[in-house]
Amino acid sequence: MGTFIVHGGKSLKGEIIPQGAKNEALQIICATLLSSETITINNIPCISDVNKLIELVECLGVKVSRESKSTIKFRAAEINLDYLLTSEYRSQSNSIRGSIMVVGPLLARFGKAYIPKPGGDKIGRRRVDTHLIGFQKLGAEFEYESSDPFFKIEASSLTGAYIHMDEASVTGTANIIMAAVLAKGRTTIYNAACEPYIQQLCKMLVSMGARIDGIGSNLLYIDGVKELKGCTHTILPDMIEIGSFIGLAAMTESEITIKNVSYENLGIIPDSFRRLGIILEKSGDNIYIPRQEHYEIETFIDGSIMTIADAIWPGLTPDLLSVFLVTATQAKGAVLIHQKMFESRLFFVDKLIDMGAQIILCDPHRATVIGHDRKLKLRGTVMSSPDIRAGVALLIAAMSAEGKSVIHNIEQIDRGYQDIDKRLNALGADIERL
């Protein structure tokens, strides 16, 4: 188990380039299974979750060749479906939640797919019903026994259907789209997720020959085609990492420029940080955050306490609420953080309370933060990273705290953030990896 030793209280200065988007990369890598031709993907983040998925598709028979650290060619000409029944496959796919998105492409192209109950962060209930119901409506059948958490999905052929999704699941939408692009006839998906990750997936599939209308909305029309060809695709910068850097800059009184952020794809994220009183300036496609000694949380027009809550796109992504929460601990004022989607994602606040933060955990979904206005700094402590996003929030807290902090289980942070210690140390941080 890896550990970060963090000596806090240091202001950072300089420029940083965000990595490629993790959530998009997981979808795009699975989509390479849809074609027998070569697909080149640029700006792939070198993080453990993505690398595990690349290893998984490689074991399935996909030819993988690295052109550089961030550019990889994939060619799924010969797939070994027997590998799906091996214990090695179960172990691999169980360790990463994104593995469930191999089901749609395999089902569409080969008529069968198997997947164990997906792994990933332990942040609450994360059901897969949305995926399976969508596949059923396209004509697939699945078997599942509670004694053996292994899904078996098969279809002699897929036929387009009207699918009204019960939740706007991002991975569920991606999976159903990838199954539908090779189905016979038209598929209509209503209440589809429309995050930039989904838009990117759709644009990639269109460049491969798919026929998709409604990209960017929650109503998609997909006319199935017989086969897809190869393409070249570039992954967007990671909006979660960009948001993490904004919060980090404010907490540590740092002056940072985040380069090449694809600002038009950040949605409400910049304005949500402005509601905490953080100054950030758009300069071309960069974001400049000046050094701020104070930042004050807004109140609503009637004077009531500010609430920051997650929502389906174009609302605020739930992956950033941990960062908003920790950033608010040094603001002036109070804010209610409402995590609607996952019931275990706020349970890391006890670590922040140990560091001196004033936080009331109202229930599994809500926490009220009373900011210190920098009159009382957080103090260093020993803690463990429970998941990716809470892990980086704890790292931000440690970097702003007085004294030394020890963060265990940093493998969780490495799952979503590429070389985070090296990149922040280059700006003046003091993070040692053990």
N, C-alpha and C positions, 0 to 999 in steps of 0.2 A: 504494500500500500504506500503510495507516494505522499509526500508532505511538502507544504510551502512554509518557509520561515519568512515572515513579513515584518520588516521594520517600518512602521507607519510614520505619518506626519510629514511626508515629503511631497512637495509640489512638483508636478510634471510639466514639461514644456516640449513642444515639437509637433511633428506631423505623424499620423498613423493611417495606414490603409486597411480598411476592413477586409476580412476574408470573404470567400464565396459563401453564399447562404447554405447553411446546413440543411434546412428543411426542404429547400428546392433540390439540392444535390441528391437526397435520398429518393425523391420521386424520379428524377431524371435518370439516375443509374438503373432503377427498375425498368424504366421505359426502354432501355437499350435491348431488353429481351423481346421486344415487339418486331424487330427486323433482323434479317440475316446479313444485312450489309453493315459496313463500318460506320460507327457513330463517334464523332470526336466531341468531347466535352471540355470546355475551358473554364478556368477559375474554380476548380474543385478544391474545397478546403481539405487540408491534410489533418483530419481529426479522427479520433478513434471510431466513432459511430459510422462515419463515411467509409473509413478503411475496412471495417468489418463487413460492411455491405458489399464493397468491391470484392473482398475475398470470397464472400458467399456466392456471388454471381460467377466468379471465376471457377469455383468448385462445381458449379452447374454446367460448365463447359464454355462460358464466354471467354473469348481471347482478349486479354487485357494487355495493352502496351502503353507504358508511360513515356510521353514525349517530353515532359518536364514535371516538376513537382505539382503543378496545378492543371496540366493538360494531359488527358488520358483518352486513348482510342479503345472502343469496345466493339467486338464483332461476335454476335450470338448466332453463328451459322450452324453450330452443332451443340444441341443442349442434351445433357444426360438426365432424363427424367427419373431414372432409377435412383439417382442421388437423393431425390426428395424423400425417399423411404429409409434413409440411413440415419443412424444415431448421430453422426457428425453433423448432418444437416439440421437435425432437431436442436443440437447444442448451439450451432451457429445462429440460427434464426431466432432462437429463444433469447439470445443475449441483446438483441436490438429490435426495437419496436418497428422501425422502418421496413423490416423484412416482410411485413404483411403485404406490402405493395408489390411484391413479386407475383402475387396471386392473380391480379387482373391481367397482366401481360401473358403469363403462362396459360391461363384459362382461355384467353382470346386466341392464342397462337397454336396451342397444343391440346386444348380441351380438358386439361386436368391440372390441378395444383394441390399441394399439401402444405400446411403450415401449423406449427405448434402455437399454443397461446403465446402471443408476442410478449417480449420483455420490455425494457426501458425504465424510465423513472417511476419510482413508487410515489406518485403524487395524487393518488385517488383512483376512483373507478374510471376505467378507460375501455369501454365496451367496443366490440367489433360487429355488433348486430347490423349497423348501417352498411358495412361492407357486404355482409352475407345476404342481407335482404335485397340489395341492389343486384348481386350476382343471380339470385333466385329469379328476380323479375326478368333477367336477360335469358333465362332458361336453364340455369345451372342447378344442380342438386348437391347438397352437402351432408356429410355424416359427421356426427360428433358424439362422443361418449364422455360423460363427466369423469369416469375413472381414468381416461386417457386423453388429456387435453391436446388433441391433435385434430385439426380440421381437414377433412377430405372433401374437395370440391371438384366436380366433374361435369362436363357438358358435351354432348355429341356435336352440338352447334349452338351458337348464341344468336338470339334474334332481338332486334331493337324493341324497346318498350318505353312506356311512360313511367318515370321513376320520380316520385315526390319524396325526397329524403326527409326523414324525421328529425335530423339535425344536420347543420351545415358543417359536417366533419371534413377537414382538409384532406386527411389521408383517405377517408372514405370516398370523397369526390374524386380524388386522383385515381384510386383503384377502379372505380366504376367507369371513369373516362377511358382508362387504358383497356378495359375489357370491351367497351362499346365501340371503339374505333375499328375493330375488325368484325363486329357483329353484322348480321344481315339486316338491312333496313335502317330506319331512323330510331334513335334513342333520344328521348327528351328527359333532361335532368332538371328538376325544379328544386329550389332551396339548396342549390349547389354552393359550396364555398367558392369565393372569388378572390382570395388572396393573390398577391403578385406571384407566389409560388405556383398556384394553379394556372394563372395566366401564362406563365413561362412554359409550363408543361404543355398547355394547349398550343402555344405558338411553335414549340419544338415539333409536336406531332403533326401540325399543319405543314411544316417544312418537310416532313417525311411523307406527306401525301394524304394525311387524314383530312376529313371534312368536318369542321367544327364551327358553328355559328354561336354568337352570344358571349364570346370571350370577354371577361371582365365583369359579367353580370352573374346573377344567381339563377339564370335560366339558360341552359345550354341545349343546343340541337346538334346531334352527332349523326351523320350519315355514314354507315359502315363502308369500308373499302376492303378489297381482297387481300392486299398486302401493303406494307410500308417499306420505304427505302431508307438509306442512310442520310446523315445530315451532320452539320457542325452547330454546336449550341454553346452559348456562353452564360454561365450562372450569374445571377445578380449578386451584388454585395449583401452581406448578412445584416438585415435590419435590426436583429436582436443584438448583435455585437455593436452596431452603431449606437443604439440606445444605451448599451452598457457603458460605452466610452463617454457619452454625454453625462450620465449620472456620475461616473468616476471623476470627470473633470470638475464638476460642481463640488463634490464631496471633498476633494483634495486641494481645492483652490488652485487648480491648474489651468494653464493656457494651452489648449490643444486644437489642432486643425485635423479634422477627419476628412480624408481625401476620397474623391470618387465614390460618393454615397448613393448615386441614383436617386436623387432627392424626390423625384416624382413618384417613386414607389415606396416612400416612407409613410405615406398616409398621414394619420393624425399624430404620429409619434412626436415630431418636433413641437407642435402646439401643446401637447400634453405635458412636456417638460417645461414649457413656458408657463403653464399653470402653477408649477412649483416655484416660479420666480426666476428660473434659470435663463440667462441671456445666451442666445445662440444665433449666429448670423449665417445666412446662406450666401456663399460666394462662388458663383459658377455652379459646379457640382460638388462643392466642398461645404463642410460645416465648420465654422470657427466658434469656439467657446472661449471667451476671455476669462481671465482670472477674476473670480468673484469672492469677496470677503463675506458677503451676505446674499441670501436669496430668500424671498418671502412668498409663502403660499397664498394664492388668491383665495377669496371667498366668493360664494355665489352672490348675485345681485341683491338678494334679500338679506345678506349677511350671514347665511348659514354656512356650516363647515363644508369645505371642498370635498368632493368624492371623486376618486379615480377608480374606474372599474373597467374590466375587460369586456369585450364584445366581439361578435363575429365581424369580419372585415366588411366595411371600412372602419370598424371600431378598433379599439386598442387591443393589440395582441396580448394574450395572457402571459406569454413568455417574458414580458418585461415588467410585470407587476412587482416581482421581487426587487428589481433595481429601483423602481419608483419608491418602494417602501423604505429601502435603506437610504436613499438619497434624501428623503423627507426628514430623517432623524436629525440633520444639521440645518434644516431650514427654519425660518421664523414662521410660526403658525402651526396649524394642525390640519390633518387630512385623514379621511377615511379611505382605506384601501379595500376594495371589494373584489375578491377573486371568485367569480361566479362559477367557473368551469370545473376546477379541481378542489376537492375538499381537504387535501393534505399539503397544499403548496405553501401555506403560511406558517407551518409548524417550525420553521427555522428561526422564528422571531425570538425564541427563548435565548438563542445565542447572542442576539443583538441586545436583549435586556441585560444579559450578563456583562456586556460591554458598556452598559450605562445608558442605553437608549430608553426613551420613554414611549412604550408601546402597550396598548391594551388589546389583547387578542379577544375580540368579542365572541367569536365562534369560529368554526373551521374555515369560514369564507371571508370574514371581515376582521380588519385590524385598524385601530385608531392610533395614529402616530402624532405625538406632540413634539415638535422640533425644538432643539436646543438653541438655535440661532448662534451656534458656535461658542456659546458661553460655557459649555461643558463638553469637552471632547470625549469621544469614545475611548475606552482603554483596551489595551491588548489582552488577548485571552487565548485559550486553547479550544479548538472547535473542530467539527468534522463536517464535510460537505455532503448534504443529503441527496441533492440532485444537481443537474447542470446549472439551472438558473439561480437557485438558492446559493450554490457554490460560488458563483461569480459575485453575487450580492455580498456574501461574507468576505470575499477577497477585497471588494470595494471598501467595506467597513474596516477591514484590517489596515488597508493602505491609508485611511484617514485617521486611524486611532493613534494614541500616544503609546509608545513602547512597542514591544514585540508580540506578534500573534503567531500561533501555530495552527495551520489548517491541514487536517488529515483527509484522506480519501479524495485526493485531488484528481484521481482518475475520472471522477464525475465531471469536473471542470474541463478536463482534456477531451471529453466526449463532444464538447460543443465549441471550444475555443482553441485555435491553433497557436501553439508556442506563446501563450499569453504572457508567461513570465518574461521571456526574452524580449518580446515586443514592448512591454511596459517598462522593463529595465532600461531599454534604449532611450526612453523619455525621462528617466531619472528616478524610477521606482527602485526599491530595494527588496527584491523577492528572490529567495534562495530555494531551489528545488532539491529535495532529498529523496 
